Every structure is written in structure tokens, then in C-alpha cells.
Amino acid sequence: MLLKHFKTKISHTLRTLSSQSSSTKYIDAHAIKTCFHVEIFHANKLIESLLDKGDLYNARKVFDEMPSKNIFTSNRMISGYAKSGNLDEARQLFHDTIDRTAVTWTIMIGAFSSSGCFHEAFELFHQMSSSGIMPDRVAIIALLSSCQGQNMAESVVQIHTHVLKFGFDDSVQVLNTLVDSYCKSGLLGSAKKMFEEMMEKDSVTYNAMINGFTKDGFHDEALELFGTMRESGLKPSQFTFSSVLSSANGLGDLALGLQTHGLIVRTNFHWNVFVINSLLDFYSKTDRVNDARVLFDEMENRDNISYNVMISCYAWRGMVEEVSQLFQELKQTEFDRKLFPFPSLLGVAGSLPDLETGRRIHAQIILAGAASDDLVANSLIDMYFKCGVMETGKLIFLSKSEKNTVSWTAIISGYIHNGLDEEALRSFSNMRKAGITPDRATFSSILSATANLTLLVLGKQIHSSALQLGISSNVFVGSALLDMYAKCGCLDDTHQAFDEMPVQNIVTWNALVTAYGQNGRAKDAINLFDEMLRQGIKPDSVTFLSILSACSHSGLVEQGLQYFHAMKEPRKEHYACAVDLLGRVGRFDELESLLHQMPFDADEIIWNSVLNSCRKHRNEKLAAKAAEKLFAMELGDAAPYIIMSNIYSQSGRWNEAAGVKKMMRDRGVKKEKGCSWVEIKEKIYVFASDDGMNPRIWEIRAKLKELEVEMENKGYRPDTSCSLRNVGEDGTKAEALKRHSERLAIGFALISTPAGSTIRVMKNLRACVDCHEAIKVISKIVEREIIVRDSSRFHHFKNGICSCGDYW
């Protein structure tokens, strides 16, 4: 009778708890303790019921009162704490459990793994093996689930050895997880090899490999595998369609995306929100904004991601009004505000840049409690840096408890955006010292800084690091490497980096074409363009911009015009190239006709191009019109004032020349000081014109003086029209030319580097005609190649000849 009474009492307690919605009701501990002595089964039921309701407090109270505990109940409690994110309590309970089973270990491994604590999970895995308990398939899969990122590659290989050791290589589920982990840790080659060796494959296997190819930019391989999957009779899942659409995006293949949309409808996936969101993303990234909006409006069910994709779509295009309207609509939904597309909204504020809007979004982030979200915090750093408020961005960065790869990359990119490349390099160094492994985005950013500063030695070191991490073949890193070598004037290394990439897509082809064009090899750039077409790579707006620029700087007018007229919808930058192309050869009637035909107003880039062409061909009338347009823009750039003043001076119109100079002074516009720099033994040496700060300045001047006599014997005569100094004697002007920054940098390199070695000099302004002639002669005398990168392009001086053909 007593046993029946206790059973009834516990059953009543269970029913009562089932009807309660709050965990604040407390249990009669004495009654439960008494009951436990006679019925453990009902106690386990009670704990399970409490855990199902999320009532950890009372579940633990019941658990602690149990006079004897079985492993099933302990496992349920550990799992309950793990699922609630309370790893400390789960760990403590795990340590207190004496008779652990494989399930106990697996629960803890899975808990740490899903929380991103891979090293703790891996340590538990080793302890489990050492304790004599053989890990099961579930433990292996749980451990692999956290292996994501380049720094996990070695760990995946180690886990693979355990899979073979314990004989789990007969499990498709385990092998599928391994393939996926290899892909996500950057070991695509290992994933592919494993995939090919698998005797049995299911749709999950194919999805993992297709997604791996897509993520790494191997879109053709992804689509080929998708075809094989369909031929094998396996049905695509929502993840398959997502990867295929990403590949269609990567290839810029609209037709493929449309075909995939049709297949989605035929396979009845048009109701699947995940798939439709992928379609929205595809249309938004292929400039089909209207199609994306129609699809969005037709969706029966939307989630947070649906809104996020559409807001991001509008944000990328700077459609601020549409972003605002959709965000207001989103705020009326019941979706979790923490999941709002704050990163995209901050991206809009940063790209404008609009600090006030950025701060308002920041306030909403704080109200939504999303400030601690890693992606949001990193986007805040990015926004503040792009808005020029670097101190706030740095404060957010420093306040982060965990500074991961993305956080460091945001800081590095922020410094580069603000022209602080050296600061970016210092941050990269600090990142490595902190033990944070750079990813593809980090390498792409830091290579950009290296390219801007033309630090070839450092660039090669970073290239070596990328090779060691196995990510140099990534399309973005590879393109950044191409850009770095190109901006250091190393065309052979540029082409080698291109050849070593496993896949050359439109991004890498564009980088190579641009490199040859900027280095004065226009015909080679055209040959590359033709080869690209032969290989079936469709040129985009960047390709045409690169090839037009190459033609413009090499005088290939007719060929350049053919490319321009072949474009369906040239953008403003393409018109700028066409204007430059015509202006450089003095075809001003055609130039003015093109200006009238443009579907938009000419900007400062176009008018500056016109003004430079007029200076060269002494078209005073059109020059005055171009200068007037530029003066009205009040840009703060001294170049138009100086050029126009010189044009007036050359034609003897001294009053007009003086008027332009006065206007320049009244507006507070100052000429940017010219400076040049050279890298010697991994150190940068910067020189300003007439610089006397270098400790070896007297040696530099002596070396340049030594060259003067030989230069005169080779026919060099100073072009004093290039001196802007307000002096009356030609002799004084000629002396000023000798102290231009690039000549001082070359002089320093001559006394600091071995005979016969290449000299690389960078300059922040356009090289003047006199220095260009002087360096040609110097290159012949010293029998060295001298590479000068000015603000316009590269000049490769060798044996008295420049690669630009004196056409720059």
C-alpha cells in the first residue's frame, strides 16, 4: 500500500509539472527524497519531463536528491546542461560521473564541438580512447562537425587516421562528414581523392563535394559533379540547389541560373524557403534586381534571411530608399531582431559613407541586444573605418573578448581603405603574434597593402605563408598575388602565379590583362584578351576597362575604339578611357562628340583626362572649358590649376596664368608634395624633392653628379619647362630638376645595391617629362633595369628605352 501511495504521489507531481508553464514552481524535496527510496524509475521520468520543459533548476534538484543515480539519468542531465549552453555545469557533472559510457563521452565531445571549442573536444576524444572506451561513429561525427577553417586541416587528417584505426571507413555517414570537413578546412584535393575512392555514395556525399568545389571557386567542377549526381539517379536536395546557384553566380552564367530555377519548380522545391532564398541571392548578384523583387513578393513564407538577402541586394547597389523601406517592413515582423541584417545596413552606411546613418543603426543594434554578435561587431568596425572614424572602430575591436580572423581582417582592411598601408602591415604582424591564422580575406587584404607599398620581398614572404597554409590557389588570394607582383613590376612572377592557379576564372584573367596593360605591354594584353575568349571566358566590364586602358596608354586608337563600340552598355569609366584614347592623339572633334553622346555628365576623371590631352597638344580653348568644369567642382586638387597656369604661360597670357594661381591660393589649394620610395634590404626609404634628410644624402648627390657628365655626352639636356619653381634663371630650374624625388631614390639605390641588379622606385605623382628622359639615359649608363611606378603607370627603363614608348 505504501509503495502504491508513493507511486501515486510522484505520478501526481509529474502531471502537475506537465501542466505548469513556469519553472519557478518548487518541488517538495522531502517527498521526492522519500519516493526515490522506493521508485527510481519514476524519478528518471520526472527528470526527463523537467528537462523536456527546459527546467534545469528543478531537474538538478531532483537529481541531487536521488540516493542512487544510474548512468542514463547522468547522461540526460549532462546533455541538458550542454544543450542550454552551460558547459561549465556539464563539465562538472561529467567529471562527477564515475561509470562513464561511450554515450557520456560523446555527449561532452558533441557539446564542446558544437560550441566551437574544438581543442577541448579533441582532448576529450583522446582521453576517451586512453580510458579504454572505443569512440563510436557518433563521437567521430560530433568531433568532425567543428573542423572548419584553414587551421583545422591537420586535425582532420588526425581524425581520419582514427576512422581507419577503428574501422569506421565502412560508414557512409562518417565518410560523408570527413569529405565535408576536408572541404571546409581547405584540403579540397584530399576531399576529392576520398570522394573518388568511396565505394558507396549518397546525395549527402555529392552535396559535400559540390559545395566544396563551389566554395573554392571551382564552379565548372561543381556543375560537372552535379550532372554526375543526376545521372546516378540521386535526387538533389535544398543544399544541392544552393551550391549550383552559387556556381552559376561564380561563372556569371545567367542562363544556367534560369535553368536551375526551372528545375527547382519541376522538382517541387519552389515552396522551400531555403532554396528560394538561394534564388533571391542568385538574381541579386546577377543584376536582376527586379526579378529578385518579384520572387520576393511572390513568396508565401518569408524568413529573416529572405529580408536579409533583399536588403543586401539593394545595399550593394546603393539603393538607400529601398533598403530603408524594406527595413521598416522587417521591423513590423515578429522575427528575432538579433537576426536583422545589421551587417548589410552597416555596409550601406560605410559605402556611402554616412556616419550619421551608421550611428543610428549602431543604436538599434544595442537596443536589439545584437552588439555582441561577432559578425555585427566586425561590420561595425568596418563601417566606422570606412566613415573615417577609425578611433571608434579600434575601440570596438579592442573591446571584443575574442578577436578572431575576421576581426583582425576588418582592422587591416580598414587601415588600407584609409591609405594607412604601413599601419595595416603592423596589424597583420600583431595578428600573427597573437596566434591568429589569416584566412583568404586576410591574405587578399594584406597583399593589397604590400602591392600599394610595392614591398616585393615582404610580398614574397606572404606568398610563402599562403603556400604553407594551402590557400594560394584560392581565386581571391591568387588574384591578389597577381596584383602584388604586377604592382611591383614583376611580370614574369605575375604570369607564373597565374599559371600555377588550378582554375583561371574571369577575376584572374582580368588581373593578368590589367598587369600587362599597366606595364606597357598592350599587345600582350590584347593577346591575353583573345586567348581568354578562345577559352570560353566571357569578358566583363572590368576586362573591357583593362583592355581599353592598355590601348589608351599605347596609342592603339582604332583597336581601342573597336573594343569600346563592341560593348552593349559602356559605363562611365569606359567612356573615360575612350575620351583618353582620343585625347592622347589629339582627335578632339571626335572627343567632343563623344562627350555629347554620353548618357551621363562627365566627372572629374574625364575632365582631367581632357585637360591633360589639351596640355600635350596645346588646345587652349578646350583646356579652358575643362579647367572651368574642374574649378567649379572645388575638388582641392592642385593639378588642374597648375596645368592651366602653364598652358596660359606657354602662350604668353601672363595675366590669365596669374589669375589661375591667385584662384588656387584663395581657395587654399596646395600642390601635393612629390615623394618617391625604394625598398632596400626589406626596408623602405622615402625621398621628397630636394630632400636633405637621408644620412647618405651627400653620397647620393655625388653619385648623381658623377652621372651628369656622361648623361650630357649621351645627349641629355634638361627640359626646364618641367620645373614649376618661380625662378628666373634656366640654370636654377635645371638644378631643381636634378633634385626631383625619383632621382634621389635612384641615386640611393645605385650606391646601396649590387651592380646589375634591378632598381624599383615608386612615386606618388606622375613622372615629369625631364625625369623620364633622364632615367632613360641613366639606365643605359649604369646598365641596369630601372622600374618606376608613378601615379599613372609603370615605366621599365632598360638600355635607354622605356616600355611606355614615351607615350604616357
ZILINPE-V871884 format. One record per residue. N is the residue number from 1. RES is the residue in one letter. BURIAL is # if it has 16 or more other ideal C-beta (glycine too) atoms within 10 Angstrom, else .. Layout:
n: {N N}
res: {RES RES}
burial: {BURIAL BURIAL}
This chain:
n: {1 2 3 4 5 6 7 8 9 10 11 12 13 14 15 16 17 18 19 20 21 22 23 24 25 26 27 28 29 30 31 32 33 34 35 36 37 38 39 40 41 42 43 44 45 46 47 48 49 50 51 52 53 54 55 56 57 58 59 60 61 62 63 64 65 66 67 68 69 70 71 72 73 74 75 76 77 78 79 80 81 82 83 84 85 86 87 88 89 90 91 92 93 94 95 96 97 98 99 100 101 102 103 104 105 106 107 108 109 110 111 112 113 114 115 116 117 118 119 120 121 122 123 124 125 126 127 128 129 130 131 132 133 134 135 136 137 138 139 140 141 142 143 144 145 146 147 148 149 150 151 152 153 154 155 156 157 158 159 160 161 162 163 164 165 166 167 168 169 170 171 172 173 174 175 176 177 178 179 180 181 182 183 184 185 186 187 188 189 190 191 192 193 194 195 196 197 198 199 200 201 202 203 204 205 206 207 208 209 210 211 212 213 214 215 216 217 218 219 220 221 222 223 224 225 226 227 228 229 230 231 232 233 234 235 236 237 238 239 240 241 242 243 244 245 246 247 248 249 250 251 252 253 254 255 256 257 258 259 260 261 262 263 264 265 266 267 268 269 270 271 272 273 274 275 276 277 278 279 280 281 282 283 284 285 286 287 288 289 290 291 292 293 294 295 296 297 298 299 300 301 302 303 304 305 306 307 308 309 310 311 312 313 314 315 316 317 318 319 320 321 322 323 324 325 326 327 328 329 330 331 332 333 334 335 336 337 338 339 340 341 342 343 344 345 346 347 348 349 350 351 352 353 354 355 356 357 358 359 360 361 362 363 364 365 366 367 368 369 370 371 372 373 374 375 376 377 378 379 380 381 382 383 384 385 386 387 388 389 390 391 392 393 394 395 396 397 398 399 400 401 402 403 404 405 406 407 408 409 410 411 412 413 414 415 416 417 418 419 420 421 422 423 424 425 426 427 428 429 430 431 432 433 434 435 436 437 438 439 440 441 442 443 444 445 446 447 448 449 450 451 452 453 454 455 456 457 458 459 460 461 462 463 464 465 466 467 468 469 470 471 472 473 474 475 476 477 478 479 480 481 482 483 484 485 486 487 488 489 490 491 492 493 494 495 496 497 498 499 500 501 502 503 504 505 506 507 508 509 510 511 512 513 514 515 516 517 518 519 520 521 522 523 524 525 526 527 528 529 530 531 532 533 534 535 536 537 538 539 540 541 542 543 544 545 546 547 548 549 550 551 552 553 554 555 556 557 558 559 560 561 562 563 564 565 566 567 568 569 570 571 572 573 574 575 576 577 578 579 580 581 582 583 584 585 586 587 588 589 590 591 592 593 594 595 596 597 598 599 600 601 602 603 604 605 606 607 608 609 610 611 612 613 614 615 616 617 618 619 620 621 622 623 624 625 626 627 628 629 630 631 632 633 634 635 636 637 638 639 640 641 642 643 644 645 646 647 648 649 650 651 652 653 654 655 656 657 658 659 660 661 662 663 664 665 666 667 668 669 670 671 672 673 674 675 676 677 678 679 680 681 682 683 684 685 686 687 688 689 690 691 692 693 694 695 696 697 698 699 700 701 702 703 704 705 706 707 708 709 710 711 712 713 714 715 716 717 718 719 720 721 722 723 724 725 726 727 728 729 730 731 732 733 734 735 736 737 738 739 740 741 742 743 744 745 746 747 748 749 750 751 752 753 754 755 756 757 758 759 760 761 762 763 764 765 766 767 768 769 770 771 772 773 774 775 776 777 778 779 780 781 782 783 784 785 786 787 788 789 790 791 792 793 794 795 796 797 798 799 800 801 802 803 804 805 806 807 808}
res: {M L L K H F K T K I S H T L R T L S S Q S S S T K Y I D A H A I K T C F H V E I F H A N K L I E S L L D K G D L Y N A R K V F D E M P S K N I F T S N R M I S G Y A K S G N L D E A R Q L F H D T I D R T A V T W T I M I G A F S S S G C F H E A F E L F H Q M S S S G I M P D R V A I I A L L S S C Q G Q N M A E S V V Q I H T H V L K F G F D D S V Q V L N T L V D S Y C K S G L L G S A K K M F E E M M E K D S V T Y N A M I N G F T K D G F H D E A L E L F G T M R E S G L K P S Q F T F S S V L S S A N G L G D L A L G L Q T H G L I V R T N F H W N V F V I N S L L D F Y S K T D R V N D A R V L F D E M E N R D N I S Y N V M I S C Y A W R G M V E E V S Q L F Q E L K Q T E F D R K L F P F P S L L G V A G S L P D L E T G R R I H A Q I I L A G A A S D D L V A N S L I D M Y F K C G V M E T G K L I F L S K S E K N T V S W T A I I S G Y I H N G L D E E A L R S F S N M R K A G I T P D R A T F S S I L S A T A N L T L L V L G K Q I H S S A L Q L G I S S N V F V G S A L L D M Y A K C G C L D D T H Q A F D E M P V Q N I V T W N A L V T A Y G Q N G R A K D A I N L F D E M L R Q G I K P D S V T F L S I L S A C S H S G L V E Q G L Q Y F H A M K E P R K E H Y A C A V D L L G R V G R F D E L E S L L H Q M P F D A D E I I W N S V L N S C R K H R N E K L A A K A A E K L F A M E L G D A A P Y I I M S N I Y S Q S G R W N E A A G V K K M M R D R G V K K E K G C S W V E I K E K I Y V F A S D D G M N P R I W E I R A K L K E L E V E M E N K G Y R P D T S C S L R N V G E D G T K A E A L K R H S E R L A I G F A L I S T P A G S T I R V M K N L R A C V D C H E A I K V I S K I V E R E I I V R D S S R F H H F K N G I C S C G D Y W}
burial: {. . . . . # . . # # . . # # . . # . . . . . . . . . # . . . . # . . # # . . # # . # # # . # # # # # # . # . # # . # # # # # # . # # . . # . . . # # # # # # # # # # # . . . # . # # # . # # . . # . . # . . # # # # # # # # # # # . . . . # . # # # . # # . . # # . . . # . # # # # # # # # # # # # # # # # # # # . # # . . # # . # # . . # . # # . # . . # # # # # # # # # # # # # # # . # # # . # # . . # . . # . # # # # # # # # # # # # # # # # # . # # # . # # . . # . . . . # . # # # # # # # # # # # # # # # # # # . . # # # . # # . . # . . . . # # . # . . # # # # # # # # # # # # . # # . # # # . # # . . # . . # . # # # # # # # # # # # # # . . # # . # # . . # # . . # . . . . # . # . . # # # # # # # # # # # # . # # # . # # . . # # . . # . . # . # # . # . . # # # # # # # # # # # # . # # . # # # . # # . . . . . # . # # # # # # # # # # # # # . . # # . # # # . # # . . # . . . . # # # # # # # # # # # # # # # # # # # # # . # # # . # # . . # . . # # # # # # # # # # # # # # # # # # # # # # # . # # # . # # . . # . # # # # # # # # # # # # # # # # # # # # . # # # . # # . . # . . . . # . # . . # # # # # # # # # # # # # . # # . # # # . # # . . . . . # . . # # # # # # # # # # # # # . # # . # # . . # # . . . . . . # . . . # # # # # # # # # # . # . # # . # # # # # # . # # # . . . . . . . # # # # # # # # # # # . . . . . . # # . . # # . . # . . . . # . . . . # # # # # # . . . . . # # # . # . # . . # . . . . . # . . # # . . # . . . # . . . . # . # # # . # # . . . . . . . . . # # . # # # # # # # # # # # # # # # . . . . . . . . # # # # # . # . # # . # # # # # # # # # # # . # . # # # # # # # . . # # # # # # . . . # # # . . . #}
